[in-house]
Amino acid sequence: MFDKHACLVYDGFMAIKKYRKKPVVIEAKQWHKAGDHSEVGYYRTPAMDGQIVCGKCRTYRMHDHGWIDTLEGGHIVCPGDWIIKGIQGEYYPCKPDIFEVTYGPGRVTRV
């Protein structure tokens, strides 16, 4: 079904199909610390010293991080990450630089 809308790009012997992401309005909130979002828990593991610096963001101590369960498994949430509510009601983290180039303001509706 999607093939009729795909553009073919040849890379050696393999045809690579390109697809455009459908525009979907999402809900998101930036996470900075424990308590900022109900879906983000406190990150703790007995096997790791909470004072070491995170290997992902390389800025904050692990003690300052959160944890979120996603459809793909659990993920560490670094301060500054965006927490996005997906189209199936799931939540997942997104790094600020990725969020900035992927998302823009959506329409605000009054409830």
C-alpha positions, -999 to 999 in steps of 0.1 A, spaced: 0 0 0 27 25 9 49 15 -21 30 36 -45 40 67 -25 76 58 -19 105 72 -39 132 47 -49 168 55 -43 194 31 -55 223 24 -32 246 -2 -48 224 -32 -55 196 -24 -30 166 -2 -36 160 20 -6 125 34 -2 119 68 14 88 77 34 76 109 48 65 110 85 28 117 88 20 149 107 7 140 141 1 164 170 17 151 201 16 160 238 50 166 254 65 180 286 102 187 293 115 168 323 141 183 347 138 166 380 119 139 400 82 149 402 80 168 369 61 140 351 39 112 366 52 86 341 89 92 351 101 73 381 132 79 402 163 62 387 180 39 412 200 7 408 221 -9 436 247 -19 410 256 18 401 269 46 422 244 75 419 273 100 420 289 89 387 282 111 356 257 97 331 272 82 300 244 95 278 242 132 286 277 134 301 265 163 323 244 151 353 250 125 380 229 94 378 212 105 410 196 133 390 180 110 364 147 94 360 134 61 345 105 55 322 89 22 310 81 23 273 67 -2 248 103 -12 239 114 -15 276 128 9 302 148 40 294 169 64 314 156 100 314 182 127 315 173 162 328 161 182 299 147 153 279 112 157 266 85 131 276 63 125 246 28 108 247 26 86 216 -3 79 194 -11 47 214 -11 65 247 25 53 255 52 76 268 88 78 258 118 102 262 133 123 234 166 142 236 162 180 234 182 183 201 161 157 184 129 172 197 139 206 184 144 195 148 114 171 148 86 190 165 71 225 164 42 241 182 8 225 177 -26 240 180 -38 248 215 -73 237 223 -93 249 252 -110 223 274 
